[in-house]
């Protein structure tokens, strides 16, 4: 969701620095994970509302010496009759 020059800059930054992970957000849909080289990239969900009734929540990240672990924490659901 970046302009051409911004995406080139970000690609160069990730290529040069090779972080373990990069986090972006939020999207109003389920969290998406993809890789850019060895870097795990996450577009995280909204904890307020999401399209298609995707669960509400956040990404819980634990960083340790050998890497990181992530898990989704759901904080709410939509009612049957409403949003």
PDB file of N, CA, C and O in Angstrom:
ATOM      1  N   UNK A   1       0.812  -1.180   0.000  1.00  0.00           N
ATOM      2  CA  UNK A   1       0.000   0.000   0.000  1.00  0.00           C
ATOM      3  C   UNK A   1       0.866   1.259   0.000  1.00  0.00           C
ATOM      4  O   UNK A   1       0.480   2.289   0.552  1.00  0.00           O
ATOM      5  N   UNK A   2       2.038   1.164  -0.624  1.00  0.00           N
ATOM      6  CA  UNK A   2       2.967   2.287  -0.664  1.00  0.00           C
ATOM      7  C   UNK A   2       3.115   2.798  -2.083  1.00  0.00           C
ATOM      8  O   UNK A   2       2.882   2.070  -3.049  1.00  0.00           O
ATOM      9  N   UNK A   3       3.502   4.049  -2.198  1.00  0.00           N
ATOM     10  CA  UNK A   3       3.816   4.569  -3.521  1.00  0.00           C
ATOM     11  C   UNK A   3       5.084   3.889  -4.029  1.00  0.00           C
ATOM     12  O   UNK A   3       5.792   3.234  -3.265  1.00  0.00           O
ATOM     13  N   UNK A   4       5.361   4.044  -5.291  1.00  0.00           N
ATOM     14  CA  UNK A   4       6.522   3.378  -5.899  1.00  0.00           C
ATOM     15  C   UNK A   4       7.831   3.765  -5.204  1.00  0.00           C
ATOM     16  O   UNK A   4       8.627   2.885  -4.876  1.00  0.00           O
ATOM     17  N   UNK A   5       8.068   5.039  -4.975  1.00  0.00           N
ATOM     18  CA  UNK A   5       9.324   5.451  -4.333  1.00  0.00           C
ATOM     19  C   UNK A   5       9.394   4.989  -2.880  1.00  0.00           C
ATOM     20  O   UNK A   5      10.457   4.592  -2.404  1.00  0.00           O
ATOM     21  N   UNK A   6       8.259   5.039  -2.173  1.00  0.00           N
ATOM     22  CA  UNK A   6       8.244   4.562  -0.790  1.00  0.00           C
ATOM     23  C   UNK A   6       8.526   3.068  -0.729  1.00  0.00           C
ATOM     24  O   UNK A   6       9.254   2.612   0.153  1.00  0.00           O
ATOM     25  N   UNK A   7       7.960   2.301  -1.653  1.00  0.00           N
ATOM     26  CA  UNK A   7       8.191   0.860  -1.644  1.00  0.00           C
ATOM     27  C   UNK A   7       9.642   0.534  -1.997  1.00  0.00           C
ATOM     28  O   UNK A   7      10.207  -0.417  -1.456  1.00  0.00           O
ATOM     29  N   UNK A   8      10.247   1.301  -2.888  1.00  0.00           N
ATOM     30  CA  UNK A   8      11.675   1.107  -3.191  1.00  0.00           C
ATOM     31  C   UNK A   8      12.530   1.398  -1.960  1.00  0.00           C
ATOM     32  O   UNK A   8      13.470   0.662  -1.660  1.00  0.00           O
ATOM     33  N   UNK A   9      12.198   2.469  -1.255  1.00  0.00           N
ATOM     34  CA  UNK A   9      12.938   2.824  -0.043  1.00  0.00           C
ATOM     35  C   UNK A   9      12.809   1.708   0.997  1.00  0.00           C
ATOM     36  O   UNK A   9      13.802   1.301   1.599  1.00  0.00           O
ATOM     37  N   UNK A  10      11.576   1.210   1.209  1.00  0.00           N
ATOM     38  CA  UNK A  10      11.360   0.157   2.196  1.00  0.00           C
ATOM     39  C   UNK A  10      12.090  -1.120   1.792  1.00  0.00           C
ATOM     40  O   UNK A  10      12.696  -1.776   2.640  1.00  0.00           O
ATOM     41  N   UNK A  11      12.043  -1.476   0.537  1.00  0.00           N
ATOM     42  CA  UNK A  11      12.763  -2.667   0.067  1.00  0.00           C
ATOM     43  C   UNK A  11      14.259  -2.532   0.334  1.00  0.00           C
ATOM     44  O   UNK A  11      14.889  -3.478   0.808  1.00  0.00           O
ATOM     45  N   UNK A  12      14.829  -1.376   0.037  1.00  0.00           N
ATOM     46  CA  UNK A  12      16.245  -1.139   0.305  1.00  0.00           C
ATOM     47  C   UNK A  12      16.570  -1.227   1.786  1.00  0.00           C
ATOM     48  O   UNK A  12      17.591  -1.795   2.173  1.00  0.00           O
ATOM     49  N   UNK A  13      15.698  -0.663   2.611  1.00  0.00           N
ATOM     50  CA  UNK A  13      15.907  -0.698   4.057  1.00  0.00           C
ATOM     51  C   UNK A  13      15.893  -2.139   4.578  1.00  0.00           C
ATOM     52  O   UNK A  13      16.761  -2.525   5.360  1.00  0.00           O
ATOM     53  N   UNK A  14      14.910  -2.929   4.144  1.00  0.00           N
ATOM     54  CA  UNK A  14      14.835  -4.323   4.578  1.00  0.00           C
ATOM     55  C   UNK A  14      16.005  -5.142   4.049  1.00  0.00           C
ATOM     56  O   UNK A  14      16.532  -6.002   4.754  1.00  0.00           O
ATOM     57  N   UNK A  15      16.408  -4.882   2.821  1.00  0.00           N
ATOM     58  CA  UNK A  15      17.544  -5.595   2.232  1.00  0.00           C
ATOM     59  C   UNK A  15      18.838  -5.271   2.969  1.00  0.00           C
ATOM     60  O   UNK A  15      19.646  -6.162   3.233  1.00  0.00           O
ATOM     61  N   UNK A  16      19.034  -4.005   3.298  1.00  0.00           N
ATOM     62  CA  UNK A  16      20.269  -3.579   3.964  1.00  0.00           C
ATOM     63  C   UNK A  16      20.343  -4.009   5.424  1.00  0.00           C
ATOM     64  O   UNK A  16      21.405  -4.409   5.901  1.00  0.00           O
ATOM     65  N   UNK A  17      19.232  -3.928   6.128  1.00  0.00           N
ATOM     66  CA  UNK A  17      19.258  -4.165   7.576  1.00  0.00           C
ATOM     67  C   UNK A  17      18.841  -5.576   7.976  1.00  0.00           C
ATOM     68  O   UNK A  17      19.195  -6.031   9.064  1.00  0.00           O
ATOM     69  N   UNK A  18      18.111  -6.266   7.138  1.00  0.00           N
ATOM     70  CA  UNK A  18      17.654  -7.647   7.367  1.00  0.00           C
ATOM     71  C   UNK A  18      17.114  -7.883   8.780  1.00  0.00           C
ATOM     72  O   UNK A  18      17.644  -8.720   9.511  1.00  0.00           O
ATOM     73  N   UNK A  19      16.068  -7.155   9.169  1.00  0.00           N
ATOM     74  CA  UNK A  19      15.486  -7.390  10.495  1.00  0.00           C
ATOM     75  C   UNK A  19      14.801  -8.757  10.534  1.00  0.00           C
ATOM     76  O   UNK A  19      14.453  -9.316   9.494  1.00  0.00           O
ATOM     77  N   UNK A  20      14.615  -9.280  11.727  1.00  0.00           N
ATOM     78  CA  UNK A  20      13.892 -10.546  11.878  1.00  0.00           C
ATOM     79  C   UNK A  20      12.424 -10.402  11.499  1.00  0.00           C
ATOM     80  O   UNK A  20      11.822 -11.330  10.958  1.00  0.00           O
ATOM     81  N   UNK A  21      11.851  -9.235  11.784  1.00  0.00           N
ATOM     82  CA  UNK A  21      10.432  -9.036  11.508  1.00  0.00           C
ATOM     83  C   UNK A  21      10.135  -7.560  11.290  1.00  0.00           C
ATOM     84  O   UNK A  21      10.872  -6.682  11.740  1.00  0.00           O
ATOM     85  N   UNK A  22       9.038  -7.311  10.589  1.00  0.00           N
ATOM     86  CA  UNK A  22       8.522  -5.956  10.391  1.00  0.00           C
ATOM     87  C   UNK A  22       7.006  -6.026  10.578  1.00  0.00           C
ATOM     88  O   UNK A  22       6.357  -6.965  10.118  1.00  0.00           O
ATOM     89  N   UNK A  23       6.457  -5.030  11.252  1.00  0.00           N
ATOM     90  CA  UNK A  23       5.031  -5.021  11.572  1.00  0.00           C
ATOM     91  C   UNK A  23       4.393  -3.770  10.987  1.00  0.00           C
ATOM     92  O   UNK A  23       4.916  -2.664  11.123  1.00  0.00           O
ATOM     93  N   UNK A  24       3.262  -3.963  10.340  1.00  0.00           N
ATOM     94  CA  UNK A  24       2.531  -2.873   9.708  1.00  0.00           C
ATOM     95  C   UNK A  24       1.068  -2.980  10.099  1.00  0.00           C
ATOM     96  O   UNK A  24       0.579  -4.066  10.414  1.00  0.00           O
ATOM     97  N   UNK A  25       0.406  -1.907  10.081  1.00  0.00           N
ATOM     98  CA  UNK A  25      -1.037  -1.978  10.357  1.00  0.00           C
ATOM     99  C   UNK A  25      -1.569  -0.591  10.628  1.00  0.00           C
ATOM    100  O   UNK A  25      -0.886   0.432  10.688  1.00  0.00           O
ATOM    101  N   UNK A  26      -2.788  -0.680  10.774  1.00  0.00           N
ATOM    102  CA  UNK A  26      -3.566  -1.901  10.863  1.00  0.00           C
ATOM    103  C   UNK A  26      -4.461  -2.037   9.640  1.00  0.00           C
ATOM    104  O   UNK A  26      -4.756  -1.055   8.959  1.00  0.00           O
ATOM    105  N   UNK A  27      -4.885  -3.254   9.374  1.00  0.00           N
ATOM    106  CA  UNK A  27      -5.845  -3.538   8.319  1.00  0.00           C
ATOM    107  C   UNK A  27      -7.184  -3.864   8.964  1.00  0.00           C
ATOM    108  O   UNK A  27      -7.231  -4.331  10.102  1.00  0.00           O
ATOM    109  N   UNK A  28      -8.249  -3.624   8.257  1.00  0.00           N
ATOM    110  CA  UNK A  28      -9.570  -4.008   8.762  1.00  0.00           C
ATOM    111  C   UNK A  28      -9.945  -5.362   8.172  1.00  0.00           C
ATOM    112  O   UNK A  28     -10.992  -5.521   7.545  1.00  0.00           O
ATOM    113  N   UNK A  29      -9.069  -6.321   8.387  1.00  0.00           N
ATOM    114  CA  UNK A  29      -9.256  -7.707   7.961  1.00  0.00           C
ATOM    115  C   UNK A  29      -8.305  -8.567   8.774  1.00  0.00           C
ATOM    116  O   UNK A  29      -7.544  -8.047   9.591  1.00  0.00           O
ATOM    117  N   UNK A  30      -8.336  -9.854   8.566  1.00  0.00           N
ATOM    118  CA  UNK A  30      -7.475 -10.756   9.335  1.00  0.00           C
ATOM    119  C   UNK A  30      -5.997 -10.420   9.108  1.00  0.00           C
ATOM    120  O   UNK A  30      -5.627  -9.915   8.048  1.00  0.00           O
ATOM    121  N   UNK A  31      -5.167 -10.698  10.096  1.00  0.00           N
ATOM    122  CA  UNK A  31      -3.726 -10.479   9.992  1.00  0.00           C
ATOM    123  C   UNK A  31      -3.162 -11.294   8.842  1.00  0.00           C
ATOM    124  O   UNK A  31      -3.540 -12.447   8.639  1.00  0.00           O
ATOM    125  N   UNK A  32      -2.255 -10.684   8.095  1.00  0.00           N
ATOM    126  CA  UNK A  32      -1.575 -11.366   6.996  1.00  0.00           C
ATOM    127  C   UNK A  32      -0.093 -11.449   7.318  1.00  0.00           C
ATOM    128  O   UNK A  32       0.495 -10.481   7.800  1.00  0.00           O
ATOM    129  N   UNK A  33       0.515 -12.601   7.055  1.00  0.00           N
ATOM    130  CA  UNK A  33       1.957 -12.757   7.215  1.00  0.00           C
ATOM    131  C   UNK A  33       2.559 -13.137   5.877  1.00  0.00           C
ATOM    132  O   UNK A  33       2.008 -13.962   5.149  1.00  0.00           O
ATOM    133  N   UNK A  34       3.679 -12.541   5.562  1.00  0.00           N
ATOM    134  CA  UNK A  34       4.431 -12.861   4.352  1.00  0.00           C
ATOM    135  C   UNK A  34       5.891 -12.632   4.650  1.00  0.00           C
ATOM    136  O   UNK A  34       6.235 -12.116   5.713  1.00  0.00           O
ATOM    137  N   UNK A  35       6.752 -13.006   3.731  1.00  0.00           N
ATOM    138  CA  UNK A  35       8.193 -12.839   3.938  1.00  0.00           C
ATOM    139  C   UNK A  35       8.772 -11.960   2.856  1.00  0.00           C
ATOM    140  O   UNK A  35       8.352 -12.004   1.700  1.00  0.00           O
ATOM    141  N   UNK A  36       9.737 -11.168   3.250  1.00  0.00           N
ATOM    142  CA  UNK A  36      10.547 -10.409   2.310  1.00  0.00           C
ATOM    143  C   UNK A  36      11.973 -10.854   2.559  1.00  0.00           C
ATOM    144  O   UNK A  36      12.622 -10.373   3.487  1.00  0.00           O
ATOM    145  N   UNK A  37      12.462 -11.760   1.744  1.00  0.00           N
ATOM    146  CA  UNK A  37      13.737 -12.398   2.037  1.00  0.00           C
ATOM    147  C   UNK A  37      13.579 -13.207   3.304  1.00  0.00           C
ATOM    148  O   UNK A  37      12.660 -14.019   3.413  1.00  0.00           O
ATOM    149  N   UNK A  38      14.465 -12.996   4.265  1.00  0.00           N
ATOM    150  CA  UNK A  38      14.384 -13.703   5.545  1.00  0.00           C
ATOM    151  C   UNK A  38      13.543 -12.950   6.569  1.00  0.00           C
ATOM    152  O   UNK A  38      13.349 -13.444   7.680  1.00  0.00           O
ATOM    153  N   UNK A  39      13.045 -11.780   6.228  1.00  0.00           N
ATOM    154  CA  UNK A  39      12.274 -10.962   7.156  1.00  0.00           C
ATOM    155  C   UNK A  39      10.805 -11.366   7.139  1.00  0.00           C
ATOM    156  O   UNK A  39      10.159 -11.341   6.091  1.00  0.00           O
ATOM    157  N   UNK A  40      10.282 -11.736   8.301  1.00  0.00           N
ATOM    158  CA  UNK A  40       8.858 -12.005   8.429  1.00  0.00           C
ATOM    159  C   UNK A  40       8.131 -10.669   8.524  1.00  0.00           C
ATOM    160  O   UNK A  40       8.491  -9.819   9.338  1.00  0.00           O
ATOM    161  N   UNK A  41       7.118 -10.487   7.700  1.00  0.00           N
ATOM    162  CA  UNK A  41       6.347  -9.245   7.675  1.00  0.00           C
ATOM    163  C   UNK A  41       4.901  -9.540   8.044  1.00  0.00           C
ATOM    164  O   UNK A  41       4.325 -10.540   7.615  1.00  0.00           O
ATOM    165  N   UNK A  42       4.331  -8.660   8.838  1.00  0.00           N
ATOM    166  CA  UNK A  42       2.964  -8.834   9.311  1.00  0.00           C
ATOM    167  C   UNK A  42       2.163  -7.564   9.051  1.00  0.00           C
ATOM    168  O   UNK A  42       2.586  -6.473   9.435  1.00  0.00           O
ATOM    169  N   UNK A  43       1.013  -7.698   8.404  1.00  0.00           N
ATOM    170  CA  UNK A  43      -0.002  -6.649   8.361  1.00  0.00           C
ATOM    171  C   UNK A  43      -1.033  -7.056   9.384  1.00  0.00           C
ATOM    172  O   UNK A  43      -1.758  -8.029   9.178  1.00  0.00           O
ATOM    173  N   UNK A  44      -1.113  -6.330  10.481  1.00  0.00           N
ATOM    174  CA  UNK A  44      -1.942  -6.762  11.601  1.00  0.00           C
ATOM    175  C   UNK A  44      -3.374  -6.242  11.501  1.00  0.00           C
ATOM    176  O   UNK A  44      -3.645  -5.193  10.916  1.00  0.00           O
ATOM    177  N   UNK A  45      -4.269  -7.013  12.092  1.00  0.00           N
ATOM    178  CA  UNK A  45      -5.697  -6.704  12.072  1.00  0.00           C
ATOM    179  C   UNK A  45      -6.016  -5.519  12.973  1.00  0.00           C
ATOM    180  O   UNK A  45      -5.199  -5.113  13.800  1.00  0.00           O
ATOM    181  N   UNK A  46      -7.185  -4.986  12.806  1.00  0.00           N
ATOM    182  CA  UNK A  46      -7.696  -3.954  13.697  1.00  0.00           C
ATOM    183  C   UNK A  46      -8.325  -4.616  14.923  1.00  0.00           C
ATOM    184  O   UNK A  46      -8.899  -5.701  14.825  1.00  0.00           O
ATOM    185  N   UNK A  47      -8.213  -3.966  16.058  1.00  0.00           N
ATOM    186  CA  UNK A  47      -8.872  -4.480  17.261  1.00  0.00           C
ATOM    187  C   UNK A  47     -10.216  -3.792  17.471  1.00  0.00           C
ATOM    188  O   UNK A  47     -10.863  -3.987  18.500  1.00  0.00           O
ATOM    189  N   UNK A  48     -10.637  -2.985  16.493  1.00  0.00           N
ATOM    190  CA  UNK A  48     -11.886  -2.237  16.608  1.00  0.00           C
ATOM    191  C   UNK A  48     -12.988  -2.845  15.728  1.00  0.00           C
ATOM    192  O   UNK A  48     -14.036  -3.239  16.239  1.00  0.00           O
ATOM    193  N   UNK A  49     -12.759  -2.923  14.415  1.00  0.00           N
ATOM    194  CA  UNK A  49     -13.718  -3.555  13.499  1.00  0.00           C
ATOM    195  C   UNK A  49     -12.962  -4.034  12.279  1.00  0.00           C
ATOM    196  O   UNK A  49     -11.918  -3.488  11.923  1.00  0.00           O
ATOM    197  N   UNK A  50     -13.506  -5.070  11.637  1.00  0.00           N
ATOM    198  CA  UNK A  50     -12.884  -5.660  10.453  1.00  0.00           C
ATOM    199  C   UNK A  50     -13.947  -6.031   9.425  1.00  0.00           C
ATOM    200  O   UNK A  50     -15.082  -6.354   9.775  1.00  0.00           O
ATOM    201  N   UNK A  51     -13.563  -5.979   8.162  1.00  0.00           N
ATOM    202  CA  UNK A  51     -14.459  -6.396   7.094  1.00  0.00           C
ATOM    203  C   UNK A  51     -14.725  -7.892   7.186  1.00  0.00           C
ATOM    204  O   UNK A  51     -13.909  -8.642   7.721  1.00  0.00           O
ATOM    205  N   UNK A  52     -15.857  -8.317   6.669  1.00  0.00           N
ATOM    206  CA  UNK A  52     -16.173  -9.729   6.607  1.00  0.00           C
ATOM    207  C   UNK A  52     -16.258 -10.409   7.955  1.00  0.00           C
ATOM    208  O   UNK A  52     -16.138 -11.629   8.062  1.00  0.00           O
ATOM    209  N   UNK A  53     -16.466  -9.598   8.989  1.00  0.00           N
ATOM    210  CA  UNK A  53     -16.589 -10.128  10.353  1.00  0.00           C
ATOM    211  C   UNK A  53     -15.348 -10.905  10.789  1.00  0.00           C
ATOM    212  O   UNK A  53     -15.440 -11.815  11.612  1.00  0.00           O
ATOM    213  N   UNK A  54     -14.189 -10.545  10.238  1.00  0.00           N
ATOM    214  CA  UNK A  54     -12.928 -11.146  10.698  1.00  0.00           C
ATOM    215  C   UNK A  54     -12.790 -10.852  12.182  1.00  0.00           C
ATOM    216  O   UNK A  54     -13.117  -9.746  12.612  1.00  0.00           O
ATOM    217  N   UNK A  55     -12.318 -11.800  12.976  1.00  0.00           N
ATOM    218  CA  UNK A  55     -12.235 -11.601  14.422  1.00  0.00           C
ATOM    219  C   UNK A  55     -11.454 -10.339  14.813  1.00  0.00           C
ATOM    220  O   UNK A  55     -10.514  -9.934  14.130  1.00  0.00           O
ATOM    221  N   UNK A  56     -11.860  -9.742  15.907  1.00  0.00           N
ATOM    222  CA  UNK A  56     -11.171  -8.590  16.468  1.00  0.00           C
ATOM    223  C   UNK A  56     -10.026  -9.083  17.332  1.00  0.00           C
ATOM    224  O   UNK A  56     -10.139 -10.133  17.964  1.00  0.00           O
ATOM    225  N   UNK A  57      -8.934  -8.350  17.371  1.00  0.00           N
ATOM    226  CA  UNK A  57      -7.844  -8.777  18.234  1.00  0.00           C
ATOM    227  C   UNK A  57      -6.545  -8.084  17.917  1.00  0.00           C
ATOM    228  O   UNK A  57      -6.507  -7.059  17.237  1.00  0.00           O
ATOM    229  N   UNK A  58      -5.477  -8.670  18.429  1.00  0.00           N
ATOM    230  CA  UNK A  58      -4.152  -8.106  18.213  1.00  0.00           C
ATOM    231  C   UNK A  58      -3.134  -9.228  18.112  1.00  0.00           C
ATOM    232  O   UNK A  58      -3.427 -10.382  18.425  1.00  0.00           O
ATOM    233  N   UNK A  59      -1.945  -8.877  17.674  1.00  0.00           N
ATOM    234  CA  UNK A  59      -0.849  -9.826  17.521  1.00  0.00           C
ATOM    235  C   UNK A  59       0.051  -9.704  18.743  1.00  0.00           C
ATOM    236  O   UNK A  59       0.571  -8.626  19.030  1.00  0.00           O
ATOM    237  N   UNK A  60       0.232 -10.799  19.457  1.00  0.00           N
ATOM    238  CA  UNK A  60       1.094 -10.840  20.643  1.00  0.00           C
ATOM    239  C   UNK A  60       2.440 -11.405  20.212  1.00  0.00           C
ATOM    240  O   UNK A  60       2.515 -12.520  19.695  1.00  0.00           O
ATOM    241  N   UNK A  61       3.497 -10.639  20.425  1.00  0.00           N
ATOM    242  CA  UNK A  61       4.833 -11.005  19.951  1.00  0.00           C
ATOM    243  C   UNK A  61       5.768 -11.180  21.138  1.00  0.00           C
ATOM    244  O   UNK A  61       5.836 -10.321  22.017  1.00  0.00           O
ATOM    245  N   UNK A  62       6.486 -12.293  21.159  1.00  0.00           N
ATOM    246  CA  UNK A  62       7.505 -12.542  22.164  1.00  0.00           C
ATOM    247  C   UNK A  62       8.846 -12.642  21.457  1.00  0.00           C
ATOM    248  O   UNK A  62       9.014 -13.442  20.537  1.00  0.00           O
ATOM    249  N   UNK A  63       9.795 -11.827  21.889  1.00  0.00           N
ATOM    250  CA  UNK A  63      11.134 -11.823  21.297  1.00  0.00           C
ATOM    251  C   UNK A  63      12.081 -12.528  22.252  1.00  0.00           C
ATOM    252  O   UNK A  63      12.114 -12.230  23.446  1.00  0.00           O
ATOM    253  N   UNK A  64      12.848 -13.461  21.715  1.00  0.00           N
ATOM    254  CA  UNK A  64      13.816 -14.185  22.523  1.00  0.00           C
ATOM    255  C   UNK A  64      15.114 -14.338  21.735  1.00  0.00           C
ATOM    256  O   UNK A  64      15.175 -13.942  20.571  1.00  0.00           O
ATOM    257  N   UNK A  65      16.124 -14.890  22.335  1.00  0.00           N
ATOM    258  CA  UNK A  65      17.452 -14.954  21.712  1.00  0.00           C
ATOM    259  C   UNK A  65      17.465 -15.673  20.369  1.00  0.00           C
ATOM    260  O   UNK A  65      18.246 -15.315  19.487  1.00  0.00           O
ATOM    261  N   UNK A  66      16.627 -16.665  20.202  1.00  0.00           N
ATOM    262  CA  UNK A  66      16.644 -17.454  18.968  1.00  0.00           C
ATOM    263  C   UNK A  66      15.644 -16.978  17.933  1.00  0.00           C
ATOM    264  O   UNK A  66      15.514 -17.604  16.881  1.00  0.00           O
ATOM    265  N   UNK A  67      14.936 -15.896  18.195  1.00  0.00           N
ATOM    266  CA  UNK A  67      13.970 -15.383  17.230  1.00  0.00           C
ATOM    267  C   UNK A  67      12.759 -14.798  17.911  1.00  0.00           C
ATOM    268  O   UNK A  67      12.866 -14.168  18.963  1.00  0.00           O
ATOM    269  N   UNK A  68      11.604 -15.008  17.307  1.00  0.00           N
ATOM    270  CA  UNK A  68      10.387 -14.487  17.889  1.00  0.00           C
ATOM    271  C   UNK A  68       9.247 -15.458  17.649  1.00  0.00           C
ATOM    272  O   UNK A  68       9.272 -16.256  16.711  1.00  0.00           O
ATOM    273  N   UNK A  69       8.255 -15.375  18.508  1.00  0.00           N
ATOM    274  CA  UNK A  69       7.029 -16.132  18.323  1.00  0.00           C
ATOM    275  C   UNK A  69       5.877 -15.148  18.317  1.00  0.00           C
ATOM    276  O   UNK A  69       5.907 -14.130  19.009  1.00  0.00           O
ATOM    277  N   UNK A  70       4.876 -15.459  17.538  1.00  0.00           N
ATOM    278  CA  UNK A  70       3.697 -14.600  17.439  1.00  0.00           C
ATOM    279  C   UNK A  70       2.455 -15.456  17.617  1.00  0.00           C
ATOM    280  O   UNK A  70       2.430 -16.634  17.263  1.00  0.00           O
ATOM    281  N   UNK A  71       1.435 -14.836  18.172  1.00  0.00           N
ATOM    282  CA  UNK A  71       0.137 -15.495  18.243  1.00  0.00           C
ATOM    283  C   UNK A  71      -0.940 -14.429  18.233  1.00  0.00           C
ATOM    284  O   UNK A  71      -0.755 -13.320  18.734  1.00  0.00           O
ATOM    285  N   UNK A  72      -2.061 -14.792  17.655  1.00  0.00           N
ATOM    286  CA  UNK A  72      -3.200 -13.888  17.607  1.00  0.00           C
ATOM    287  C   UNK A  72      -3.971 -13.982  18.919  1.00  0.00           C
ATOM    288  O   UNK A  72      -4.191 -15.075  19.441  1.00  0.00           O
ATOM    289  N   UNK A  73      -4.372 -12.849  19.439  1.00  0.00           N
ATOM    290  CA  UNK A  73      -5.219 -12.806  20.620  1.00  0.00           C
ATOM    291  C   UNK A  73      -6.527 -12.156  20.183  1.00  0.00           C
ATOM    292  O   UNK A  73      -6.555 -10.980  19.821  1.00  0.00           O
ATOM    293  N   UNK A  74      -7.598 -12.924  20.219  1.00  0.00           N
ATOM    294  CA  UNK A  74      -8.905 -12.387  19.857  1.00  0.00           C
ATOM    295  C   UNK A  74      -9.508 -11.695  21.066  1.00  0.00           C
ATOM    296  O   UNK A  74      -9.545 -12.257  22.161  1.00  0.00           O
ATOM    297  N   UNK A  75      -9.982 -10.466  20.862  1.00  0.00           N
ATOM    298  CA  UNK A  75     -10.521  -9.673  21.965  1.00  0.00           C
ATOM    299  C   UNK A  75     -12.028  -9.518  21.902  1.00  0.00           C
ATOM    300  O   UNK A  75     -12.632  -9.014  22.849  1.00  0.00           O
ATOM    301  N   UNK A  76     -12.641  -9.932  20.824  1.00  0.00           N
ATOM    302  CA  UNK A  76     -14.084  -9.780  20.723  1.00  0.00           C
ATOM    303  C   UNK A  76     -14.614 -10.444  19.477  1.00  0.00           C
ATOM    304  O   UNK A  76     -13.873 -10.797  18.560  1.00  0.00           O
ATOM    305  N   UNK A  77     -15.921 -10.602  19.475  1.00  0.00           N
ATOM    306  CA  UNK A  77     -16.620 -11.153  18.335  1.00  0.00           C
ATOM    307  C   UNK A  77     -17.784 -10.261  18.019  1.00  0.00           C
ATOM    308  O   UNK A  77     -18.207  -9.450  18.843  1.00  0.00           O
ATOM    309  N   UNK A  78     -18.305 -10.413  16.813  1.00  0.00           N
ATOM    310  CA  UNK A  78     -19.470  -9.640  16.400  1.00  0.00           C
ATOM    311  C   UNK A  78     -20.740 -10.308  16.912  1.00  0.00           C
ATOM    312  O   UNK A  78     -20.819 -11.533  17.003  1.00  0.00           O
ATOM    313  N   UNK A  79     -21.713  -9.502  17.239  1.00  0.00           N
ATOM    314  CA  UNK A  79     -22.994 -10.059  17.673  1.00  0.00           C
ATOM    315  C   UNK A  79     -23.691 -10.711  16.477  1.00  0.00           C
ATOM    316  O   UNK A  79     -23.381 -10.403  15.326  1.00  0.00           O
ATOM    317  N   UNK A  80     -24.610 -11.587  16.752  1.00  0.00           N
ATOM    318  CA  UNK A  80     -25.330 -12.288  15.687  1.00  0.00           C
ATOM    319  C   UNK A  80     -26.205 -11.344  14.882  1.00  0.00           C
ATOM    320  O   UNK A  80     -26.317 -11.494  13.665  1.00  0.00           O
ATOM    321  N   UNK A  81     -26.832 -10.366  15.547  1.00  0.00           N
ATOM    322  CA  UNK A  81     -27.793  -9.527  14.853  1.00  0.00           C
ATOM    323  C   UNK A  81     -27.199  -8.223  14.315  1.00  0.00           C
ATOM    324  O   UNK A  81     -27.787  -7.617  13.419  1.00  0.00           O
ATOM    325  N   UNK A  82     -26.081  -7.783  14.821  1.00  0.00           N
ATOM    326  CA  UNK A  82     -25.531  -6.489  14.409  1.00  0.00           C
ATOM    327  C   UNK A  82     -24.176  -6.610  13.773  1.00  0.00           C
ATOM    328  O   UNK A  82     -23.846  -7.616  13.144  1.00  0.00           O
ATOM    329  N   UNK A  83     -23.390  -5.560  13.947  1.00  0.00           N
ATOM    330  CA  UNK A  83     -22.051  -5.503  13.402  1.00  0.00           C
ATOM    331  C   UNK A  83     -21.229  -6.572  14.029  1.00  0.00           C
ATOM    332  O   UNK A  83     -20.048  -6.710  13.712  1.00  0.00           O
TER     333      UNK A  83
END
